[in-house]
Amino acid sequence: MEHECVTFASRWQALRGMAYGLRQTTILGSLRVVISAPPNFSVLDQVMSKLLDEATPDHLLALHSATSLVQRILHIQATIQRQQKIPVFSTGHAHVVAKGGSPPKRIHHYSIALPYFHPQATLSTLRWIRLSLNQLVAPNSFSDQTLLEIHSSYEGLLSDLRKFSVRGTNIQHFLSAAFDLGIPSSRLTPDIFTFGEGSHCRWLKSTMTDQTAAIAVQLSGSKMASAHVLRQHGLPTPRHQKVANTEQALLVAEKLGYPVVVKPDDQEQGRGVAAGLRKPESIRKAVEAALSFSKNILVESFHEGQDYRLTTFQGKVVKILHRRAGGVVGNGKGSILELLEQEKQTPDSRRIFRQTGKVRLTLDDEALELICEQNLTPQAVPISGHFVPLRRKCNISAGGVFSLIQLQDCHPDNYQLAIRAADALRLDPCGVDLIIPDISRSWLETGAVIIEMNAMPQLGFSQGPETYPQMLREMIKANGSIPKHLLICLPNVELPSPSTLTELPAVASFEGLSMPQGVWIKGKRTTLALGNGFKASQILLRDKSIHSAFCVMSSNEIIEQGLPAEHFDRITCLHATDPSKENVQLLDEIRSRVSANTNQLDVLQDITRLES
């Protein structure tokens, strides 16, 4: 539309692979920018910075041109998706393909390449940006009503994007760490991701790895079973008993002595858990709530002390978090109700609401009951520094607050206790939840209980983000890549046969060969004809038995599907001795798409000239 500052192409091409130097699956499109001099994007920058809770990069603030507007668009679309746990870790790039118009109105046409995780998420984000941007940069169009409309549409966008988010929080941070470390990654199933290639390839489902024992996961899935195994290894656990209904729960509570804990035996992330119960009425409510999650309910002795999560990996503790139930801290001025409203405006609370659409802490029945137990009301003003708990459990999903404990501040006996517990269940990685009065003193002196063993522990990013790259570096050799050579055959060049290729020393030195005719590993065919060099390459690069790969694709596959890996050590284009004008143009396009994804780009007319 002529009156719009920015318009996008009506058609986009979502490649299955990568192109133009991008290290994630790539979507290609175009946009048109109409700029009237002198442009000013200060309102746009101000509104977007507030919406995104992230300042516009300094290198963009000082620029007011068509290209800087495009760079803003690329930055905004990537930031919105990343904040919604959609793993998009670079902004992509754009280049001018045509200019026109006459002063003061200039028209610029750009070709753009963007990384994507799900194409619909990227396109939905771009559509919202176009609509909002055209309202914000059009002369004399900005008003309070415009701002309200943009905010409303942004909330709708976030709601739409949530269905594309990766599950949980760990995998997003592992993917980000892998990107920073140069480790190739890809999605295997909706919640399992691969890291590395060939013999370096590993799988992760949150913090559960491809080497996590299934029997250990089964044991940790039952709090009663895992506690039984821990006791057999001489490790401390609380007393508990399974109950079928409220009446049995009340009898067990009397037997164990108040206070007690009610929790499902087979749930995680604190679902259905209620701790520190001191009254029969509280037990009735807790059992009813727990039964909504599971039929297997435990009543457990309650132990006073501090709550810690010790995460073990490959025989050592890699992280310790001190966990505290959700609540508010008094400042001597505001009421509990006012402090709670302030808590909702903190960066962490806004981030979680943006990602989930849910508020972690509210004055619900649980919070009101706890306030009453403390002889307070929502209107009470706590003294400065006084903590008022509003939750009975420490999980971050329930508003729990975590703080990082340095490993040297943990007594060696407690450190070893966590390692022994993980070894007892044969669980790696493992999250060991420990109740102990003081982590700096030995549990042998103060007493302690292990209340839960987690096969898929949440690591916590804001407290110690370095744990994610640390674990990846220990799991994956080098940067996870294996030596790779890609041969691209242009039209009018017959695809070489497997026997022709394997007779060449430059190809025979590679352990794996992929081409449309199939996949060969160490000289043996492992698939039927696939008819698709891209698919064959991906099959080969996922095979853990190979340490090097030679891939063959046609030029059409490169144009239609992109590169099957983010980087090749060498790419060779094979074209006819007397190429047509169309083939020369195609070769130029291939070069522009792949040159940034390789160390060496060659063009040959004779395959026998391949050198090792």
C-alpha positions as CSV (number, residue, x, y, z in Angstrom):
1,M,0.0,0.0,0.0
2,E,1.4,3.4,-1.0
3,H,0.7,5.1,2.3
4,E,2.5,2.5,4.3
5,C,6.2,3.0,5.3
6,V,6.9,-0.7,5.3
7,T,5.4,-3.5,3.3
8,F,6.5,-7.2,3.1
9,A,6.5,-9.7,0.4
10,S,3.3,-11.7,0.0
11,R,5.4,-14.9,-0.5
12,W,8.1,-16.3,1.7
13,Q,10.4,-19.3,1.2
14,A,11.1,-21.3,4.4
15,L,14.1,-23.4,3.7
16,R,14.6,-26.7,5.6
17,G,18.2,-25.8,5.9
18,M,20.5,-22.8,6.1
19,A,21.7,-20.1,3.7
20,Y,23.6,-16.8,3.5
21,G,25.8,-17.6,6.5
22,L,23.0,-18.1,8.9
23,R,23.4,-20.9,11.4
24,Q,19.7,-21.7,11.8
25,T,17.0,-22.8,9.4
26,T,16.4,-19.8,7.1
27,I,13.4,-18.0,5.7
28,L,13.8,-15.8,2.7
29,G,11.6,-12.8,1.7
30,S,11.6,-9.2,0.8
31,L,10.4,-5.8,2.0
32,R,9.8,-2.3,0.7
33,V,10.6,0.8,2.7
34,V,9.3,4.2,1.8
35,I,11.2,7.0,3.6
36,S,10.4,10.7,3.7
37,A,13.2,12.9,4.7
38,P,14.1,13.6,7.4
39,P,12.9,10.3,9.1
40,N,12.9,10.1,12.9
41,F,12.5,6.8,14.7
42,S,12.7,8.1,18.3
43,V,9.0,7.3,19.0
44,L,9.4,3.8,17.5
45,D,12.5,3.2,19.7
46,Q,10.8,4.4,22.8
47,V,7.7,2.3,22.4
48,M,9.5,-0.9,21.4
49,S,12.0,-0.6,24.3
50,K,9.2,-0.3,26.7
51,L,7.2,-3.2,25.2
52,L,10.2,-5.5,25.0
53,D,11.8,-4.5,28.3
54,E,15.0,-4.3,26.3
55,A,16.7,-1.1,25.0
56,T,17.2,-0.5,21.3
57,P,20.9,-1.2,20.5
58,D,23.1,1.9,20.6
59,H,24.3,1.4,17.1
60,L,20.8,1.8,15.8
61,L,19.7,4.7,18.0
62,A,21.9,7.2,16.1
63,L,20.8,6.1,12.7
64,H,17.7,7.3,10.8
65,S,17.7,5.8,7.4
66,A,15.9,3.1,5.4
67,T,18.6,0.6,6.2
68,S,18.6,1.4,9.9
69,L,14.8,0.9,9.9
70,V,15.2,-2.5,8.4
71,Q,17.9,-3.3,11.0
72,R,15.4,-2.3,13.7
73,I,12.8,-4.7,12.2
74,L,15.3,-7.6,12.2
75,H,16.3,-6.8,15.8
76,I,12.7,-6.5,17.0
77,Q,11.5,-9.8,15.4
78,A,14.3,-11.8,16.8
79,T,14.0,-10.2,20.3
80,I,10.3,-10.9,20.5
81,Q,10.7,-14.5,19.6
82,R,13.6,-15.1,21.8
83,Q,11.8,-13.6,24.8
84,Q,8.9,-16.1,24.1
85,K,11.3,-19.0,24.3
86,I,11.3,-19.4,20.6
87,P,15.0,-20.1,19.9
88,V,16.0,-17.5,17.3
89,F,19.6,-16.3,18.2
90,S,20.6,-13.9,15.4
91,T,18.8,-11.1,13.6
92,G,19.5,-12.2,10.0
93,H,20.5,-9.8,7.3
94,A,19.2,-7.7,4.5
95,H,20.6,-6.1,1.4
96,V,19.3,-3.5,-1.0
97,V,18.2,-4.8,-4.3
98,A,16.7,-1.6,-5.8
99,K,16.1,2.1,-5.0
100,G,13.6,4.5,-6.5
101,G,11.3,7.4,-6.0
102,S,12.2,11.0,-5.8
103,P,13.0,13.3,-2.9
104,P,11.6,13.7,-0.3
105,K,10.1,10.3,-0.8
106,R,12.6,7.5,-1.4
107,I,11.7,3.8,-2.0
108,H,14.1,1.0,-1.1
109,H,13.6,-2.7,-1.9
110,Y,15.4,-5.2,0.3
111,S,16.0,-8.9,0.1
112,I,16.1,-10.4,3.6
113,A,17.2,-13.7,5.1
114,L,16.1,-14.5,8.7
115,P,16.8,-17.5,11.0
116,Y,13.6,-19.2,12.2
117,F,12.5,-21.9,14.5
118,H,8.9,-22.1,13.3
119,P,8.1,-20.1,10.1
120,Q,4.6,-19.2,11.3
121,A,6.1,-17.6,14.4
122,T,8.4,-15.4,12.4
123,L,5.7,-14.4,9.9
124,S,3.2,-13.6,12.7
125,T,5.9,-11.4,14.4
126,L,6.7,-9.6,11.2
127,R,3.0,-8.9,10.5
128,W,2.7,-7.3,13.9
129,I,5.8,-5.3,13.4
130,R,4.6,-4.0,10.1
131,L,1.2,-2.9,11.4
132,S,2.7,-1.3,14.6
133,L,5.7,0.3,12.8
134,N,3.5,2.0,10.2
135,Q,1.4,3.5,13.0
136,L,4.5,4.7,14.8
137,V,6.5,6.3,12.0
138,A,3.7,7.8,9.9
139,P,3.7,11.6,10.3
140,N,1.1,13.0,12.7
141,S,-0.5,9.6,13.3
142,F,0.7,8.8,16.8
143,S,-1.8,9.2,19.7
144,D,-2.6,7.7,23.0
145,Q,-5.3,5.6,21.2
146,T,-2.6,4.3,18.9
147,L,-0.4,3.3,21.8
148,L,-3.3,1.4,23.4
149,E,-4.0,-0.4,20.1
150,I,-0.3,-1.4,19.8
151,H,-0.2,-2.7,23.4
152,S,-3.4,-4.7,22.9
153,S,-2.2,-6.2,19.6
154,Y,1.2,-7.0,21.3
155,E,-0.6,-9.0,24.0
156,G,-2.4,-10.9,21.2
157,L,0.9,-11.6,19.4
158,L,2.5,-13.0,22.6
159,S,-0.5,-15.2,23.2
160,D,-0.3,-16.5,19.6
161,L,3.5,-17.1,19.9
162,R,3.2,-19.2,23.1
163,K,2.2,-22.3,21.1
164,F,5.6,-22.2,19.3
165,S,7.7,-21.9,22.4
166,V,10.0,-24.7,23.4
167,R,8.8,-26.7,26.5
168,G,10.3,-25.8,29.9
169,T,13.2,-23.4,30.4
170,N,16.3,-25.5,30.2
171,I,16.4,-26.4,26.5
172,Q,16.1,-22.7,25.4
173,H,19.3,-21.9,27.4
174,F,21.1,-25.0,26.1
175,L,20.3,-24.0,22.6
176,S,21.5,-20.5,23.2
177,A,24.7,-21.8,24.8
178,A,25.2,-24.1,21.9
179,F,24.8,-21.2,19.4
180,D,27.4,-19.2,21.3
181,L,29.8,-22.1,21.5
182,G,29.4,-22.9,17.7
183,I,27.9,-26.3,18.5
184,P,25.3,-27.3,15.8
185,S,21.9,-28.2,17.1
186,S,18.6,-29.3,15.6
187,R,15.1,-30.5,16.7
188,L,14.6,-34.2,16.7
189,T,11.1,-34.4,18.2
190,P,9.0,-31.6,19.8
191,D,11.0,-31.8,23.0
192,I,14.2,-33.6,22.2
193,F,17.1,-31.8,20.5
194,T,20.4,-32.9,19.0
195,F,23.7,-31.2,19.7
196,G,26.7,-31.9,17.6
197,E,27.1,-34.1,14.5
198,G,28.1,-37.7,13.7
199,S,30.2,-39.2,16.5
200,H,29.9,-36.0,18.5
201,C,26.1,-36.0,18.5
202,R,24.3,-36.0,21.8
203,W,20.6,-35.7,22.7
204,L,18.9,-33.6,25.3
205,K,15.4,-33.5,26.6
206,S,15.6,-30.5,29.0
207,T,18.5,-31.7,31.3
208,M,17.8,-35.4,30.6
209,T,20.5,-36.8,28.2
210,D,20.7,-39.8,25.8
211,Q,22.8,-41.5,28.5
212,T,20.3,-41.1,31.4
213,A,19.3,-44.6,32.5
214,A,15.6,-45.4,31.9
215,I,15.4,-47.4,35.2
216,A,16.8,-44.4,37.1
217,V,14.1,-42.1,35.6
218,Q,11.5,-44.7,36.6
219,L,12.8,-44.8,40.2
220,S,13.0,-41.0,40.5
221,G,9.4,-40.7,39.2
222,S,8.2,-42.2,42.5
223,K,9.1,-40.3,45.6
224,M,8.4,-43.5,47.7
225,A,10.5,-45.7,45.5
226,S,13.5,-43.4,45.3
227,A,13.4,-42.8,49.1
228,H,13.4,-46.6,49.6
229,V,16.5,-46.9,47.4
230,L,18.2,-44.0,49.2
231,R,17.6,-45.6,52.6
232,Q,19.1,-48.8,51.4
233,H,22.2,-46.8,50.7
234,G,22.2,-45.3,54.2
235,L,21.0,-41.9,53.0
236,P,18.6,-39.7,55.0
237,T,15.0,-39.4,53.9
238,P,11.8,-38.3,55.7
239,R,9.2,-40.7,57.0
240,H,6.1,-41.0,54.9
241,Q,3.2,-43.2,54.1
242,K,0.8,-43.6,51.2
243,V,-2.8,-42.7,51.7
244,A,-6.0,-43.2,49.6
245,N,-8.2,-40.5,51.1
246,T,-8.6,-37.7,53.6
247,E,-9.4,-39.9,56.5
248,Q,-6.3,-42.0,56.1
249,A,-4.2,-38.8,55.7
250,L,-5.5,-37.4,59.0
251,L,-4.6,-40.7,60.8
252,V,-1.1,-40.7,59.3
253,A,-0.6,-37.0,60.2
254,E,-1.5,-37.9,63.8
255,K,0.9,-40.8,63.7
256,L,3.8,-38.7,62.3
257,G,3.0,-35.6,64.3
258,Y,2.3,-32.1,63.0
259,P,3.4,-30.4,60.9
260,V,3.3,-32.6,57.8
261,V,3.7,-32.5,54.1
262,V,1.0,-33.8,51.6
263,K,2.2,-34.5,48.0
264,P,1.6,-36.8,45.1
265,D,4.0,-39.6,44.8
266,D,4.5,-39.4,41.1
267,Q,4.4,-35.7,40.1
268,E,7.2,-33.1,39.6
269,Q,7.7,-29.4,39.7
270,G,5.8,-29.1,43.0
271,R,2.5,-30.1,41.5
272,G,0.1,-30.8,44.3
273,V,2.6,-30.3,47.1
274,A,1.6,-28.6,50.3
275,A,4.2,-28.3,53.1
276,G,4.1,-27.3,56.7
277,L,0.5,-28.3,57.3
278,R,-0.5,-27.8,61.0
279,K,-4.3,-28.2,61.0
280,P,-6.7,-31.0,60.0
281,E,-8.5,-28.5,57.7
282,S,-5.3,-27.7,55.9
283,I,-4.7,-31.4,55.3
284,R,-8.2,-31.9,53.9
285,K,-7.7,-29.1,51.4
286,A,-4.2,-30.4,50.5
287,V,-5.4,-33.9,49.9
288,E,-8.2,-32.7,47.7
289,A,-5.8,-30.6,45.7
290,A,-3.2,-33.4,45.4
291,L,-5.9,-35.9,44.2
292,S,-6.5,-33.6,41.3
293,F,-3.0,-34.5,40.1
294,S,-2.6,-38.1,41.2
295,K,-4.3,-41.0,43.0
296,N,-1.0,-41.8,44.7
297,I,-0.7,-39.5,47.7
298,L,1.9,-39.4,50.4
299,V,1.7,-37.9,53.9
300,E,5.2,-37.1,55.0
301,S,7.0,-35.8,58.1
302,F,7.9,-32.1,57.9
303,H,11.5,-31.1,58.6
304,E,12.5,-27.6,59.6
305,G,15.5,-26.2,57.7
306,Q,16.6,-24.5,54.5
307,D,15.6,-25.9,51.1
308,Y,18.5,-26.5,48.6
309,R,18.7,-27.9,45.1
310,L,22.1,-29.5,44.4
311,T,22.5,-30.4,40.8
312,T,25.1,-33.2,40.0
313,F,26.6,-34.0,36.6
314,Q,29.2,-36.6,35.7
315,G,30.1,-37.3,39.3
316,K,30.3,-33.7,40.7
317,V,28.1,-31.0,41.9
318,V,27.8,-28.3,39.3
319,K,25.3,-26.0,41.0
320,I,23.7,-25.3,44.3
321,L,20.5,-23.1,44.7
322,H,19.0,-22.0,47.9
323,R,15.2,-22.1,47.4
324,R,12.6,-20.0,49.3
325,A,8.9,-20.1,48.9
326,G,7.2,-17.3,47.1
327,G,6.3,-14.2,49.2
328,V,7.0,-10.6,49.8
329,V,9.6,-8.7,51.8
330,G,8.4,-5.8,54.0
331,N,9.8,-2.3,53.5
332,G,8.0,-0.8,56.6
333,K,5.7,1.3,54.3
334,G,3.6,-0.9,52.0
335,S,1.0,-3.4,52.9
336,I,1.2,-7.0,51.8
337,L,-1.3,-6.2,49.1
338,E,0.8,-3.3,47.9
339,L,4.0,-5.3,48.1
340,L,2.5,-8.0,46.0
341,E,1.5,-5.5,43.3
342,Q,5.1,-4.2,43.3
343,E,6.4,-7.8,42.9
344,K,4.3,-8.2,39.8
345,Q,6.2,-5.3,38.2
346,T,9.7,-6.8,38.7
347,P,11.6,-7.8,35.5
348,D,11.4,-11.5,36.4
349,S,7.6,-11.4,37.0
350,R,7.0,-9.4,33.8
351,R,9.2,-11.9,31.9
352,I,7.3,-14.9,33.2
353,F,3.9,-13.2,32.5
354,R,5.0,-12.4,29.0
355,Q,6.0,-16.0,28.4
356,T,3.1,-17.8,30.1
357,G,0.3,-15.2,30.5
358,K,0.1,-16.2,34.1
359,V,0.8,-14.4,37.4
360,R,2.9,-16.5,39.8
361,L,1.9,-14.8,43.1
362,T,-1.7,-13.8,43.9
363,L,-3.8,-13.5,47.0
364,D,-5.5,-16.9,46.4
365,D,-6.7,-19.2,49.1
366,E,-3.3,-20.6,49.9
367,A,-1.8,-17.1,50.3
368,L,-4.7,-15.9,52.5
369,E,-4.4,-19.1,54.7
370,L,-0.7,-18.5,55.2
371,I,-1.3,-14.8,56.0
372,C,-3.9,-15.8,58.6
373,E,-1.5,-18.4,60.1
374,Q,0.9,-15.5,60.7
375,N,-1.9,-13.5,62.4
376,L,-1.8,-10.9,59.6
377,T,-4.2,-9.5,57.0
378,P,-3.6,-8.4,53.4
379,Q,-3.7,-4.8,54.7
380,A,-0.9,-5.4,57.3
381,V,2.4,-3.5,56.8
382,P,5.3,-5.8,57.5
383,I,8.4,-4.3,59.1
384,S,11.4,-3.6,56.9
385,G,13.2,-6.9,55.9
386,H,10.5,-9.2,57.3
387,F,9.6,-12.0,54.8
388,V,5.9,-12.9,54.5
389,P,5.5,-16.3,52.7
390,L,2.5,-16.6,50.4
391,R,3.3,-20.2,49.2
392,R,4.0,-23.5,50.9
393,K,6.4,-24.8,48.3
394,C,9.6,-23.4,46.8
395,N,9.2,-24.1,43.1
396,I,9.9,-21.1,40.9
397,S,6.7,-21.8,39.0
398,A,4.8,-21.0,42.2
399,G,6.7,-17.8,42.7
400,G,9.7,-19.3,44.5
401,V,12.9,-17.3,44.9
402,F,16.2,-19.0,44.2
403,S,19.7,-17.7,45.1
404,L,23.0,-19.1,44.0
405,I,25.3,-20.8,46.6
406,Q,29.0,-20.9,45.8
407,L,30.3,-24.5,45.8
408,Q,33.1,-23.5,48.3
409,D,30.4,-22.4,50.7
410,C,28.9,-25.9,50.9
411,H,30.4,-28.3,53.4
412,P,32.2,-31.2,51.7
413,D,30.0,-33.8,53.5
414,N,26.9,-32.2,51.9
415,Y,28.6,-32.1,48.6
416,Q,29.3,-35.8,48.8
417,L,25.8,-36.6,50.1
418,A,24.3,-35.3,46.8
419,I,26.8,-37.2,44.7
420,R,26.1,-40.4,46.7
421,A,22.4,-39.9,46.3
422,A,22.7,-39.5,42.5
423,D,25.0,-42.5,42.3
424,A,22.5,-44.6,44.4
425,L,19.8,-44.0,41.8
426,R,22.3,-44.3,38.9
427,L,20.9,-40.9,37.8
428,D,22.9,-38.4,35.7
429,P,22.3,-35.4,35.6
430,C,20.4,-35.3,38.8
431,G,18.7,-32.7,41.0
432,V,19.0,-33.5,44.7
433,D,16.5,-31.6,46.9
434,L,17.9,-31.3,50.4
435,I,16.4,-29.9,53.6
436,I,19.2,-28.9,56.0
437,P,19.6,-26.2,58.7
438,D,22.9,-24.8,57.3
439,I,24.5,-25.9,54.0
440,S,27.9,-24.8,55.3
441,R,27.8,-27.3,58.2
442,S,28.0,-31.1,57.8
443,W,24.7,-33.0,57.6
444,L,26.3,-35.6,59.8
445,E,26.3,-32.9,62.5
446,T,23.1,-31.0,61.9
447,G,20.9,-33.6,60.3
448,A,19.2,-33.4,56.9
449,V,16.7,-35.2,54.6
450,I,16.6,-35.7,50.9
451,I,13.0,-34.9,49.9
452,E,13.2,-35.5,46.2
453,M,15.4,-36.8,43.4
454,N,14.9,-35.1,40.0
455,A,15.8,-36.9,36.7
456,M,15.2,-33.6,34.7
457,P,16.2,-30.8,37.1
458,Q,15.6,-27.2,36.3
459,L,19.0,-25.4,36.4
460,G,17.9,-21.8,36.7
461,F,19.4,-19.3,34.3
462,S,19.4,-16.1,36.2
463,Q,21.5,-17.7,39.0
464,G,24.6,-19.0,37.3
465,P,23.9,-19.0,33.5
466,E,27.4,-20.5,33.0
467,T,26.1,-23.9,34.0
468,Y,24.6,-24.5,30.5
469,P,27.7,-24.0,28.4
470,Q,29.7,-25.8,31.1
471,M,27.6,-28.9,30.8
472,L,27.6,-28.8,27.0
473,R,31.4,-28.5,26.9
474,E,31.7,-31.6,29.1
475,M,29.2,-33.5,27.0
476,I,30.4,-32.6,23.5
477,K,33.9,-32.7,22.1
478,A,35.4,-29.6,20.5
479,N,32.5,-27.7,19.0
480,G,30.5,-30.8,18.0
481,S,31.3,-30.6,14.3
482,I,32.9,-33.3,12.2
483,P,34.9,-32.7,9.0
484,K,32.4,-32.2,6.1
485,H,32.7,-31.7,2.3
486,L,29.7,-30.8,0.2
487,L,29.6,-31.4,-3.6
488,I,26.9,-29.4,-5.5
489,C,26.0,-30.5,-9.0
490,L,24.5,-27.9,-11.3
491,P,22.0,-28.6,-14.1
492,N,23.4,-30.5,-17.1
493,V,25.9,-32.2,-14.8
494,E,25.0,-35.9,-14.2
495,L,25.1,-36.9,-10.5
496,P,28.2,-39.1,-10.1
497,S,27.6,-42.7,-9.1
498,P,28.6,-43.9,-5.6
499,S,31.3,-46.1,-7.1
500,T,32.8,-43.2,-9.1
501,L,33.0,-41.1,-6.0
502,T,34.4,-43.8,-3.7
503,E,37.2,-44.4,-6.2
504,L,38.4,-40.8,-5.7
505,P,41.0,-40.5,-2.8
506,A,39.4,-37.2,-1.8
507,V,36.1,-38.9,-1.2
508,A,37.3,-42.3,0.0
509,S,39.0,-40.7,3.0
510,F,35.5,-39.8,4.4
511,E,33.7,-42.4,6.5
512,G,30.2,-41.4,5.4
513,L,28.8,-40.6,1.9
514,S,25.3,-39.2,1.3
515,M,23.6,-38.5,-2.0
516,P,20.1,-38.7,-3.6
517,Q,20.9,-42.4,-4.4
518,G,21.2,-43.2,-0.6
519,V,23.7,-43.3,2.3
520,W,26.9,-45.3,2.6
521,I,28.9,-45.6,5.9
522,K,32.4,-47.0,5.8
523,G,31.7,-48.4,2.3
524,K,28.5,-50.1,3.1
525,R,25.1,-49.0,2.0
526,T,22.7,-48.2,4.9
527,T,19.6,-46.9,3.1
528,L,17.5,-47.3,0.0
529,A,17.5,-44.6,-2.7
530,L,16.1,-41.4,-1.1
531,G,15.8,-39.2,-4.2
532,N,16.8,-36.2,-2.0
533,G,20.4,-35.2,-1.3
534,F,19.3,-32.8,1.5
535,K,17.5,-35.6,3.4
536,A,20.3,-38.1,2.8
537,S,22.8,-35.5,4.2
538,Q,20.8,-35.1,7.4
539,I,20.5,-38.8,7.9
540,L,24.3,-39.2,7.5
541,L,25.1,-36.3,9.9
542,R,22.9,-37.8,12.6
543,D,24.8,-41.2,12.5
544,K,27.0,-41.5,15.6
545,S,29.3,-44.0,13.9
546,I,30.9,-41.5,11.5
547,H,33.8,-39.1,12.2
548,S,33.6,-37.4,8.7
549,A,31.1,-36.9,5.9
550,F,31.0,-36.3,2.2
551,C,27.6,-35.0,1.0
552,V,26.3,-34.6,-2.6
553,M,23.3,-32.4,-3.5
554,S,21.9,-30.9,-6.7
555,S,21.8,-27.1,-7.2
556,N,18.0,-27.2,-7.2
557,E,18.1,-28.8,-3.7
558,I,20.3,-26.0,-2.5
559,I,17.9,-23.4,-3.9
560,E,14.8,-25.1,-2.6
561,Q,16.0,-26.5,0.7
562,G,19.2,-24.8,1.7
563,L,22.3,-26.3,3.3
564,P,21.8,-29.4,5.6
565,A,24.5,-28.2,8.0
566,E,25.4,-24.7,9.3
567,H,29.0,-25.1,8.1
568,F,31.1,-27.2,5.7
569,D,34.9,-27.2,5.6
570,R,34.7,-27.2,1.9
571,I,32.0,-26.8,-0.8
572,T,32.6,-27.7,-4.4
573,C,30.3,-26.6,-7.2
574,L,30.5,-28.9,-10.3
575,H,29.2,-27.4,-13.5
576,A,29.2,-28.1,-17.2
577,T,32.2,-27.5,-19.4
578,D,30.2,-25.0,-21.6
579,P,27.5,-23.7,-19.2
580,S,24.5,-21.8,-20.4
581,K,23.8,-18.2,-19.4
582,E,21.1,-19.5,-17.0
583,N,23.6,-21.9,-15.4
584,V,26.1,-19.1,-14.9
585,Q,23.5,-17.0,-13.2
586,L,22.5,-20.0,-11.1
587,L,26.1,-20.6,-10.1
588,D,26.3,-17.0,-8.9
589,E,23.2,-17.4,-6.8
590,I,24.6,-20.6,-5.3
591,R,27.8,-18.8,-4.5
592,S,26.0,-16.0,-2.7
593,R,23.9,-18.5,-0.7
594,V,26.6,-20.8,0.5
595,S,29.9,-18.9,0.5
596,A,29.5,-17.6,4.1
597,N,28.8,-21.2,5.3
598,T,32.2,-22.7,4.3
599,N,36.0,-22.2,4.7
600,Q,36.6,-22.9,1.0
601,L,34.4,-22.6,-2.1
602,D,35.6,-24.2,-5.3
603,V,34.1,-24.4,-8.8
604,L,35.1,-27.4,-11.0
605,Q,34.2,-28.8,-14.3
606,D,35.7,-32.2,-13.7
607,I,35.0,-34.2,-10.6
608,T,38.3,-36.0,-10.9
609,R,40.0,-32.8,-10.0
610,L,38.8,-33.0,-6.4
611,E,41.8,-32.9,-4.1
612,S,42.0,-34.4,-0.7
